[in-house]
Amino acid sequence: MIAEAATELFLEQGYAATSVADIAARAGVSRSSFFNYFSSKSAILWADLDARIDELETRLSTVTEPSGIDDALRAVGRGFAPGTLALALGNGEAMRAEEELFHGGAVRAARIARAVAASLRAAGCDPLVADVAGAADAGAVMASITAWTRAGAGRVGLEPLLTRALDQAAHARTGAPGAAA
């Protein structure tokens, strides 16, 4: 209900012009109730992906093999349903949310890259290679989400696009000389 109210307002008056108070009023909840569900206005857009990244970070903290990293990354796309992020990515200009999507996307990519790189370093990978592989994998995740949105998030699944993107990024992880230090 809150997310629906927020996306309606973002489309009507723009992301920056919409306040938490506006969202709460449209949703018929108090401002404090809003914060029981979301930490901020931007959290509405990113909630589904943030939950997936939280799961990814947890999984990667116990992975010791590069194949486990690949499995954990692919799980990000498994069953990912269209929601506020897909709506915002598809309507970023109309919502006047391009800056939030750019900055928020960078934060999420950095979280993914950091988690992958830490897992690779723990498995003995050279730190430079680990950082490059983490950045490549993060880019693959974010690019596949964008491609999924463009292709019609409800018409195609994210998982096949993510698999394709991760296959491209895997060269940084598996084909790099000196991957193990």
Backbone as ProteinMPNN parsed JSONL, in Angstrom:
{"seq_chain_A": "MIAEAATELFLEQGYAATSVADIAARAGVSRSSFFNYFSSKSAILWADLDARIDELETRLSTVTEPSGIDDALRAVGRGFAPGTLALALGNGEAMRAEEELFHGGAVRAARIARAVAASLRAAGCDPLVADVAGAADAGAVMASITAWTRAGAGRVGLEPLLTRALDQAAHARTGAPGAAA", "coords_chain_A": {"N_chain_A": [[0.825, -1.187, 0.0], [1.899, 1.27, 0.836], [4.111, 1.426, -0.896], [2.798, 1.427, -3.337], [1.352, 3.832, -3.165], [3.522, 5.584, -3.061], [4.803, 5.199, -5.581], [2.786, 6.069, -7.29], [2.674, 8.786, -6.576], [5.307, 9.55, -7.224], [5.194, 9.333, -9.976], [3.217, 11.231, -10.521], [4.102, 13.738, -9.394], [6.835, 13.719, -9.311], [9.943, 12.346, -8.133], [11.742, 13.789, -6.364], [10.092, 15.868, -5.525], [8.254, 14.655, -3.949], [7.381, 13.961, -0.696], [8.036, 12.095, 2.351], [5.925, 12.501, 4.076], [3.897, 13.117, 2.231], [3.647, 10.64, 0.968], [2.874, 8.976, 3.101], [0.415, 10.177, 3.761], [-1.054, 9.72, 1.362], [-1.111, 6.954, 1.422], [-2.59, 6.543, 3.635], [-1.542, 6.207, 6.181], [0.301, 6.859, 9.217], [3.155, 9.047, 9.543], [5.097, 7.927, 11.209], [4.33, 5.249, 11.026], [4.988, 4.76, 8.383], [7.78, 4.637, 8.612], [8.04, 2.272, 9.967], [8.019, 0.404, 8.021], [9.701, 1.235, 5.921], [12.952, 2.61, 5.641], [13.516, 4.978, 4.429], [12.554, 7.258, 1.811], [13.794, 6.493, -0.588], [14.277, 3.818, -0.061], [11.952, 2.54, -0.67], [12.005, 2.166, -3.425], [14.156, 0.426, -3.707], [13.814, -1.798, -2.083], [13.186, -4.574, -2.706], [15.451, -5.448, -4.174], [17.441, -4.844, -2.319], [16.854, -6.701, -0.314], [17.506, -9.054, -1.669], [20.237, -8.62, -2.035], [21.08, -8.6, 0.614], [20.638, -11.317, 1.221], [22.445, -12.424, -0.6], [24.908, -11.45, 0.405], [24.961, -12.811, 2.852], [25.019, -15.5, 1.972], [27.43, -15.483, 0.507], [29.271, -15.074, 2.506], [29.898, -17.52, 3.491], [30.857, -19.012, 1.417], [33.349, -20.873, -0.263], [34.367, -21.626, -2.665], [34.803, -20.708, -6.12], [32.653, -21.577, -7.789], [30.528, -21.637, -6.045], [30.154, -18.965, -5.604], [29.198, -18.148, -8.059], [26.758, -19.57, -8.08], [25.468, -18.316, -5.909], [25.239, -15.696, -6.895], [23.576, -16.096, -9.136], [21.261, -16.806, -7.842], [20.215, -14.389, -7.071], [18.607, -13.511, -9.152], [16.614, -15.414, -9.305], [13.258, -15.977, -9.37], [12.733, -13.272, -9.081], [10.518, -10.717, -8.912], [8.571, -8.317, -10.802], [8.475, -5.081, -9.471], [8.569, -2.169, -7.43], [11.129, -1.259, -8.141], [11.5, -2.103, -10.823], [9.392, -0.695, -11.959], [10.25, 1.925, -11.455], [12.717, 1.972, -12.845], [11.786, 1.629, -15.424], [10.311, 3.902, -15.733], [11.825, 6.073, -15.036], [12.464, 8.631, -16.064], [9.929, 9.868, -16.29], [9.238, 9.832, -13.612], [11.089, 11.495, -12.722], [13.373, 10.534, -11.46], [15.95, 9.871, -12.066], [18.489, 10.589, -10.972], [18.371, 9.483, -8.365], [18.109, 6.787, -9.064], [20.517, 6.372, -10.384], [22.467, 6.941, -8.36], [21.553, 5.272, -6.267], [21.709, 2.806, -7.559], [24.462, 2.617, -7.886], [25.304, 2.344, -5.245], [24.17, -0.151, -4.613], [25.485, -1.787, -6.465], [28.085, -1.495, -5.518], [27.871, -2.772, -3.039], [27.405, -5.428, -3.861], [29.755, -5.936, -5.334], [31.698, -5.668, -3.323], [31.003, -7.797, -1.599], [31.355, -10.066, -3.259], [34.09, -9.82, -3.906], [35.256, -10.031, -1.351], [34.599, -12.673, -0.726], [36.02, -14.033, -2.711], [38.669, -13.276, -2.06], [38.85, -14.51, 0.438], [38.878, -17.103, -0.419], [41.385, -17.307, -1.388], [42.085, -15.845, -3.614], [43.926, -13.534, -5.61], [44.072, -10.205, -4.454], [43.674, -7.953, -6.238], [42.594, -9.177, -8.538], [40.333, -10.27, -7.355], [38.912, -7.937, -6.656], [38.433, -6.858, -9.222], [36.914, -8.915, -10.364], [34.719, -8.882, -8.619], [33.66, -6.357, -9.2], [33.002, -6.776, -11.894], [31.054, -8.813, -11.686], [29.114, -7.468, -10.168], [28.433, -5.442, -11.956], [27.312, -7.043, -13.933], [25.017, -8.02, -12.625], [23.557, -5.629, -12.156], [23.312, -4.609, -14.784], [21.81, -6.628, -15.969], [19.403, -6.401, -14.598], [18.536, -3.925, -15.503], [18.293, -4.506, -18.262], [16.302, -6.444, -18.127], [14.143, -4.924, -17.232], [13.813, -3.203, -19.443], [13.085, -5.101, -21.347], [10.602, -5.774, -20.564], [9.63, -6.411, -17.677], [7.61, -8.03, -16.556], [7.11, -9.76, -18.582], [9.312, -11.268, -19.26], [11.717, -13.346, -17.615], [14.064, -12.513, -15.015], [16.178, -14.194, -14.403], [17.284, -15.693, -16.73], [18.508, -13.577, -18.174], [20.288, -12.605, -16.283], [21.923, -14.839, -15.952], [23.122, -14.941, -18.486], [24.525, -12.484, -18.448], [26.23, -12.871, -16.235], [27.742, -14.98, -17.188], [29.31, -13.639, -19.029], [30.745, -11.955, -17.304], [32.166, -13.788, -15.839], [34.696, -14.348, -16.809], [36.481, -12.654, -15.58], [36.676, -13.799, -13.124], [37.265, -16.568, -13.479], [38.992, -16.878, -15.657], [41.207, -15.368, -15.292], [44.698, -14.74, -15.164], [46.736, -15.789, -12.481], [44.719, -16.025, -10.583], [44.561, -17.41, -8.217], [46.287, -16.829, -5.26]], "CA_chain_A": [[0.0, 0.0, 0.0], [2.799, 2.42, 0.9], [4.888, 1.447, -2.133], [1.886, 1.823, -4.416], [1.119, 5.271, -3.006], [4.756, 6.285, -3.411], [5.04, 5.185, -7.023], [1.793, 6.96, -7.903], [3.118, 10.162, -6.35], [6.527, 9.794, -8.005], [4.758, 9.56, -11.359], [2.415, 12.462, -10.601], [4.776, 14.995, -9.059], [8.277, 13.549, -9.353], [10.565, 11.741, -6.959], [12.274, 14.794, -5.438], [9.005, 16.704, -5.004], [7.396, 13.835, -3.097], [7.934, 13.778, 0.652], [7.541, 10.953, 3.13], [4.599, 12.899, 4.566], [2.978, 12.946, 1.1], [3.446, 9.204, 0.763], [2.095, 8.478, 4.229], [-0.96, 10.678, 3.622], [-1.691, 9.015, 0.257], [-1.303, 5.561, 1.824], [-3.496, 6.492, 4.778], [-0.821, 5.786, 7.379], [1.047, 7.955, 9.843], [4.569, 9.15, 9.166], [5.836, 6.925, 11.985], [4.018, 3.933, 10.453], [5.81, 4.657, 7.18], [9.128, 4.233, 8.999], [8.007, 0.872, 10.411], [8.172, -0.423, 6.827], [10.793, 1.716, 5.072], [13.87, 3.517, 6.345], [13.577, 6.238, 3.705], [11.802, 7.289, 0.552], [14.503, 5.7, -1.595], [14.177, 2.397, 0.292], [10.768, 1.999, -1.354], [12.424, 1.737, -4.758], [15.226, -0.564, -3.665], [13.554, -2.817, -1.054], [13.287, -5.952, -3.204], [16.843, -5.74, -4.501], [18.204, -4.83, -1.065], [16.635, -7.998, 0.35], [18.294, -10.037, -2.413], [21.656, -8.377, -1.751], [21.29, -9.096, 1.981], [20.759, -12.78, 1.104], [23.704, -12.689, -1.304], [26.007, -11.219, 1.35], [24.946, -13.923, 3.81], [25.491, -16.706, 1.28], [28.839, -15.352, 0.13], [30.129, -15.09, 3.698], [30.259, -18.908, 3.788], [31.295, -19.671, 0.188], [34.803, -21.004, -0.352], [34.712, -22.011, -4.028], [34.228, -19.799, -7.124], [31.358, -22.048, -8.292], [29.539, -21.225, -5.054], [29.906, -17.542, -5.846], [28.323, -18.103, -9.227], [25.425, -20.018, -7.649], [24.892, -17.261, -5.067], [24.876, -14.571, -7.758], [22.416, -16.496, -9.947], [20.084, -16.823, -6.963], [19.655, -13.033, -7.01], [17.573, -13.374, -10.182], [15.623, -16.488, -9.224], [11.954, -15.573, -8.854], [12.661, -11.825, -8.867], [9.266, -10.256, -9.517], [8.496, -6.873, -11.049], [8.008, -4.303, -8.324], [8.821, -0.732, -7.512], [12.37, -0.977, -8.856], [11.227, -2.235, -12.259], [8.547, 0.436, -12.333], [11.074, 3.14, -11.467], [13.678, 1.907, -13.944], [11.048, 1.806, -16.665], [9.679, 5.228, -15.766], [12.715, 6.986, -14.325], [12.344, 10.001, -16.579], [8.61, 10.383, -15.9], [9.266, 10.032, -12.163], [12.202, 12.407, -12.437], [14.123, 9.802, -10.438], [17.195, 9.395, -12.665], [19.61, 10.746, -10.036], [18.227, 8.468, -7.322], [18.382, 5.482, -9.654], [21.953, 6.319, -10.647], [23.199, 6.848, -7.094], [21.12, 4.063, -5.575], [22.273, 1.676, -8.287], [25.895, 2.552, -7.577], [25.426, 1.799, -3.882], [23.872, -1.596, -4.661], [26.585, -2.429, -7.186], [29.24, -1.522, -4.611], [27.633, -3.831, -2.042], [27.6, -6.719, -4.527], [31.181, -6.051, -5.646], [32.429, -5.873, -2.063], [30.724, -9.145, -1.095], [32.002, -11.043, -4.14], [35.541, -9.69, -3.743], [35.623, -10.584, -0.039], [34.499, -14.131, -0.829], [37.15, -14.494, -3.526], [39.9, -13.12, -1.272], [38.828, -15.564, 1.462], [39.191, -18.364, -1.103], [42.782, -17.271, -1.801], [42.264, -15.11, -4.867], [44.699, -12.298, -5.58], [43.157, -9.096, -4.139], [43.319, -7.155, -7.414], [41.701, -9.999, -9.349], [39.076, -10.361, -6.601], [38.194, -6.665, -6.804], [37.974, -6.743, -10.606], [35.831, -9.892, -10.528], [33.557, -8.375, -7.883], [33.08, -5.255, -9.981], [32.395, -7.352, -13.1], [29.823, -9.493, -11.293], [28.138, -6.444, -9.777], [27.971, -4.835, -13.201], [26.435, -8.011, -14.598], [23.726, -8.029, -11.923], [22.837, -4.371, -12.392], [22.975, -4.514, -16.205], [20.728, -7.57, -16.286], [18.154, -5.835, -14.066], [18.141, -2.886, -16.456], [17.843, -5.174, -19.489], [15.04, -7.098, -17.769], [13.127, -3.879, -17.212], [13.594, -2.777, -20.834], [12.44, -6.186, -22.091], [9.267, -5.976, -20.009], [9.895, -7.221, -16.486], [6.564, -9.02, -16.348], [7.029, -10.661, -19.741], [10.49, -12.136, -19.28], [12.307, -13.552, -16.299], [15.387, -11.933, -14.799], [17.216, -15.225, -14.286], [18.051, -15.964, -17.962], [19.34, -12.419, -18.501], [21.365, -12.577, -15.291], [22.831, -15.935, -16.304], [23.885, -14.493, -19.643], [25.447, -11.422, -18.028], [27.251, -13.46, -15.363], [28.651, -15.75, -18.041], [30.273, -12.68, -19.57], [31.589, -11.452, -16.217], [32.922, -14.893, -15.24], [36.091, -14.346, -17.27], [37.279, -11.955, -14.575], [36.821, -14.7, -11.988], [37.814, -17.876, -13.777], [39.994, -16.88, -16.713], [42.278, -14.416, -15.011], [45.949, -15.324, -14.699], [47.042, -15.454, -11.087], [43.491, -15.95, -9.789], [44.848, -17.89, -6.866], [47.567, -16.288, -4.801]], "C_chain_A": [[0.881, 1.268, 0.0], [3.598, 2.541, -0.397], [4.03, 1.893, -3.303], [1.611, 3.326, -4.359], [2.348, 6.067, -3.441], [4.964, 6.327, -4.918], [4.023, 6.049, -7.765], [2.236, 8.408, -7.772], [4.376, 10.496, -7.141], [6.167, 10.066, -9.463], [4.012, 10.879, -11.507], [3.237, 13.726, -10.409], [6.297, 14.903, -9.054], [8.821, 13.043, -8.032], [10.976, 12.8, -5.935], [11.175, 15.631, -4.797], [8.066, 15.941, -4.072], [8.073, 13.627, -1.752], [7.386, 12.511, 1.295], [6.151, 11.264, 3.662], [3.547, 12.748, 3.468], [2.63, 11.468, 0.909], [2.565, 8.627, 1.869], [0.633, 8.912, 4.12], [-1.703, 9.931, 2.521], [-2.003, 7.576, 0.649], [-2.272, 5.422, 2.995], [-2.845, 5.952, 6.04], [-0.114, 6.994, 7.977], [2.492, 7.931, 9.348], [5.388, 8.107, 9.931], [5.543, 5.513, 11.487], [4.816, 3.706, 9.178], [7.176, 4.089, 7.545], [9.178, 2.849, 9.645], [8.288, -0.059, 9.237], [9.376, -0.043, 5.972], [11.656, 2.701, 5.847], [13.94, 4.895, 5.696], [12.697, 6.148, 2.465], [12.489, 6.421, -0.501], [14.408, 4.207, -1.312], [12.964, 1.746, -0.363], [11.167, 1.442, -2.72], [13.32, 0.506, -4.706], [14.946, -1.759, -2.757], [13.739, -4.243, -1.557], [14.729, -6.327, -3.515], [17.698, -5.757, -3.238], [18.049, -6.148, -0.318], [17.447, -9.087, -0.341], [19.79, -9.863, -2.139], [21.986, -8.824, -0.327], [21.487, -10.614, 1.969], [22.082, -13.161, 0.433], [24.89, -12.528, -0.354], [26.099, -12.35, 2.368], [25.486, -15.194, 3.175], [26.985, -16.631, 0.987], [29.773, -15.392, 1.332], [30.572, -16.506, 4.057], [30.792, -19.667, 2.571], [32.821, -19.713, 0.146], [35.282, -21.382, -1.748], [34.094, -21.026, -5.023], [32.881, -20.266, -7.675], [30.234, -21.681, -7.326], [29.183, -19.753, -5.198], [28.94, -17.394, -7.011], [26.896, -18.505, -8.848], [24.727, -18.941, -6.816], [24.443, -16.068, -5.902], [23.644, -14.898, -8.602], [21.133, -16.508, -9.122], [19.445, -15.437, -6.835], [18.492, -12.892, -7.987], [16.447, -14.37, -10.099], [14.33, -15.977, -8.595], [11.806, -14.081, -8.589], [11.45, -11.29, -9.625], [9.307, -8.755, -9.788], [7.899, -6.177, -9.82], [8.346, -2.847, -8.529], [10.099, -0.405, -8.267], [12.161, -1.061, -10.36], [10.377, -1.073, -12.749], [9.374, 1.722, -12.428], [12.077, 3.126, -12.613], [12.994, 2.129, -15.29], [10.454, 3.187, -16.839], [10.519, 6.286, -15.057], [12.598, 8.428, -14.768], [11.013, 10.615, -16.149], [8.554, 10.666, -14.4], [10.301, 11.083, -11.753], [13.06, 11.827, -11.301], [15.478, 9.321, -10.949], [18.377, 9.485, -11.707], [19.549, 9.696, -8.936], [18.563, 7.089, -7.869], [19.869, 5.314, -9.938], [22.725, 6.098, -9.345], [22.831, 5.578, -6.327], [21.665, 2.813, -6.235], [23.753, 1.503, -7.989], [26.135, 1.967, -6.186], [25.195, 0.291, -3.901], [24.977, -2.349, -5.39], [27.812, -2.533, -6.288], [29.076, -2.603, -3.545], [27.902, -5.208, -2.645], [29.086, -6.94, -4.785], [31.995, -6.35, -4.396], [32.237, -7.301, -1.546], [31.413, -10.217, -1.938], [33.514, -11.003, -3.931], [35.999, -10.28, -2.409], [35.595, -12.11, -0.07], [35.674, -14.7, -1.621], [38.469, -14.376, -2.77], [39.988, -14.205, -0.199], [39.165, -16.926, 0.862], [40.611, -18.371, -1.652], [43.062, -16.533, -3.09], [43.112, -13.862, -4.634], [43.741, -11.122, -5.355], [42.744, -8.241, -5.337], [42.33, -7.912, -8.291], [40.337, -10.105, -8.667], [38.253, -9.083, -6.757], [37.64, -6.487, -8.214], [36.798, -7.694, -10.843], [34.568, -9.432, -9.807], [32.862, -7.262, -8.643], [32.387, -5.784, -11.234], [31.068, -8.036, -12.762], [28.739, -8.498, -10.887], [27.567, -5.748, -11.006], [27.021, -5.746, -13.947], [25.054, -8.04, -13.949], [22.929, -6.772, -12.27], [22.43, -4.224, -13.851], [21.832, -5.452, -16.562], [19.392, -7.071, -15.741], [17.639, -4.747, -15.001], [17.606, -3.505, -17.743], [16.49, -5.848, -19.275], [13.892, -6.089, -17.784], [12.79, -3.429, -18.625], [12.827, -3.822, -21.634], [11.008, -6.427, -21.626], [9.346, -6.933, -18.844], [8.842, -8.292, -16.229], [6.475, -10.049, -17.459], [8.188, -11.637, -19.825], [11.007, -12.276, -17.851], [13.678, -12.903, -16.204], [16.472, -12.999, -14.867], [17.958, -15.521, -15.587], [18.963, -14.804, -18.37], [20.532, -12.332, -17.55], [22.387, -13.662, -15.587], [23.723, -15.53, -17.467], [24.932, -13.44, -19.258], [26.566, -11.979, -17.148], [28.229, -14.328, -16.143], [29.709, -14.835, -18.646], [31.246, -12.203, -18.499], [32.504, -12.532, -15.649], [34.381, -14.929, -15.676], [37.005, -13.645, -16.259], [37.576, -12.872, -13.382], [37.575, -15.967, -12.336], [38.941, -17.87, -14.797], [41.175, -15.991, -16.44], [43.548, -15.134, -14.567], [46.2, -14.9, -13.259], [45.831, -15.364, -10.208], [43.706, -16.453, -8.378], [46.229, -17.379, -6.452], [48.134, -17.111, -3.678]], "O_chain_A": [[0.625, 2.21, -0.749], [3.745, 3.638, -0.936], [4.483, 2.651, -4.161], [1.634, 4.007, -5.384], [2.228, 7.096, -4.107], [5.269, 7.383, -5.471], [4.362, 6.691, -8.759], [2.181, 9.17, -8.738], [4.501, 11.599, -7.672], [6.767, 10.928, -10.106], [4.163, 11.568, -12.516], [3.093, 14.682, -11.17], [6.976, 15.902, -8.819], [8.249, 13.273, -6.967], [10.597, 12.713, -4.767], [11.31, 16.058, -3.651], [7.173, 16.539, -3.47], [9.214, 13.168, -1.688], [6.398, 11.938, 0.835], [5.289, 10.386, 3.694], [2.432, 12.302, 3.736], [1.47, 11.106, 0.714], [1.624, 7.881, 1.598], [-0.276, 8.116, 4.357], [-2.857, 9.545, 2.71], [-3.037, 7.035, 0.258], [-2.721, 4.32, 3.31], [-3.501, 5.319, 6.867], [0.047, 8.022, 7.319], [2.974, 6.933, 8.813], [6.277, 7.476, 9.359], [6.429, 4.66, 11.523], [5.27, 2.592, 8.917], [7.677, 3.179, 6.883], [10.266, 2.31, 9.849], [8.745, -1.185, 9.432], [10.002, -0.912, 5.365], [11.149, 3.523, 6.611], [14.366, 5.863, 6.324], [12.17, 5.087, 2.13], [11.818, 5.689, -1.229], [14.455, 3.405, -2.245], [12.951, 0.535, -0.586], [10.711, 0.369, -3.117], [13.24, -0.359, -5.578], [15.78, -2.66, -2.673], [14.391, -5.046, -0.889], [15.177, -7.415, -3.154], [18.587, -6.598, -3.105], [19.016, -6.655, 0.251], [18.017, -9.95, 0.326], [20.522, -10.847, -2.025], [23.064, -9.37, -0.089], [22.389, -11.134, 2.626], [22.752, -14.105, 0.854], [25.776, -13.382, -0.318], [27.195, -12.796, 2.705], [26.312, -15.887, 3.768], [27.715, -17.6, 1.195], [30.952, -15.714, 1.185], [31.509, -16.684, 4.835], [31.143, -20.841, 2.683], [33.496, -18.735, 0.47], [36.488, -21.451, -1.986], [32.979, -20.553, -4.804], [32.039, -19.429, -8.0], [29.105, -21.441, -7.754], [28.048, -19.349, -4.943], [27.989, -16.615, -6.955], [25.937, -17.849, -9.254], [23.536, -18.686, -6.997], [23.385, -15.492, -5.646], [22.763, -14.053, -8.76], [20.049, -16.249, -9.644], [18.259, -15.33, -6.524], [17.503, -12.226, -7.683], [15.42, -14.197, -10.756], [14.311, -15.59, -7.426], [10.848, -13.665, -7.937], [11.378, -11.406, -10.849], [9.994, -8.01, -9.088], [6.933, -6.655, -9.226], [8.402, -2.356, -9.657], [10.163, 0.61, -8.961], [12.602, -0.177, -11.095], [10.615, -0.533, -13.829], [9.214, 2.506, -13.364], [12.273, 4.141, -13.281], [13.565, 2.747, -16.188], [10.131, 3.598, -17.953], [9.99, 7.271, -14.543], [12.628, 9.343, -13.945], [10.976, 11.758, -15.694], [7.907, 11.619, -13.966], [10.37, 11.496, -10.595], [13.416, 12.51, -10.341], [16.095, 8.453, -10.332], [19.184, 8.559, -11.635], [20.565, 9.082, -8.607], [19.236, 6.305, -7.199], [20.418, 4.229, -9.751], [23.536, 5.178, -9.245], [23.707, 4.892, -5.8], [22.042, 1.862, -5.551], [24.241, 0.381, -7.857], [27.065, 1.187, -5.986], [25.942, -0.46, -3.273], [25.361, -3.44, -4.97], [28.504, -3.551, -6.297], [30.044, -3.276, -3.19], [28.545, -6.052, -2.021], [29.618, -8.01, -4.487], [32.886, -7.199, -4.42], [33.194, -7.939, -1.108], [31.986, -11.163, -1.399], [34.147, -12.05, -3.793], [37.026, -10.957, -2.353], [36.473, -12.761, 0.497], [36.251, -15.721, -1.246], [39.299, -15.283, -2.832], [41.062, -14.754, 0.049], [39.68, -17.803, 1.556], [41.012, -19.331, -2.311], [44.178, -16.594, -3.605], [43.019, -13.22, -3.588], [42.699, -11.053, -6.006], [41.583, -7.845, -5.44], [41.334, -7.342, -8.737], [39.303, -10.035, -9.332], [37.041, -9.14, -6.966], [36.514, -6.021, -8.387], [35.801, -7.311, -11.455], [33.465, -9.58, -10.333], [31.634, -7.222, -8.726], [31.314, -5.305, -11.6], [30.076, -7.858, -13.469], [27.572, -8.678, -11.233], [26.365, -5.498, -11.087], [26.039, -5.286, -14.529], [24.039, -8.081, -14.644], [21.756, -6.857, -12.635], [21.325, -3.766, -14.138], [20.975, -5.103, -17.374], [18.353, -7.296, -16.362], [16.438, -4.662, -15.258], [16.576, -3.07, -18.258], [15.633, -5.819, -20.158], [12.807, -6.375, -18.29], [11.617, -3.29, -18.971], [12.016, -3.481, -22.495], [10.282, -7.208, -22.241], [9.15, -8.138, -19.009], [9.172, -9.366, -15.725], [5.839, -11.09, -17.299], [8.054, -12.717, -20.401], [10.758, -11.425, -16.997], [14.373, -12.762, -17.211], [17.574, -12.727, -15.343], [19.186, -15.597, -15.558], [20.071, -15.029, -18.859], [21.648, -12.022, -17.967], [23.591, -13.426, -15.484], [24.934, -15.75, -17.437], [26.082, -13.507, -19.695], [27.725, -11.596, -17.304], [29.409, -14.404, -15.8], [30.873, -15.218, -18.761], [32.44, -12.064, -18.761], [33.522, -12.212, -15.035], [35.218, -15.491, -14.97], [38.17, -14.013, -16.111], [38.604, -12.73, -12.72], [38.437, -16.403, -11.572], [39.769, -18.78, -14.797], [42.065, -15.87, -17.283], [43.504, -16.018, -13.713], [45.902, -13.768, -12.877], [45.877, -14.696, -9.175], [43.081, -15.956, -7.44], [47.202, -17.486, -7.199], [49.211, -16.8, -3.168]]}, "name": "protein", "num_of_chains": 1, "seq": "MIAEAATELFLEQGYAATSVADIAARAGVSRSSFFNYFSSKSAILWADLDARIDELETRLSTVTEPSGIDDALRAVGRGFAPGTLALALGNGEAMRAEEELFHGGAVRAARIARAVAASLRAAGCDPLVADVAGAADAGAVMASITAWTRAGAGRVGLEPLLTRALDQAAHARTGAPGAAA"}
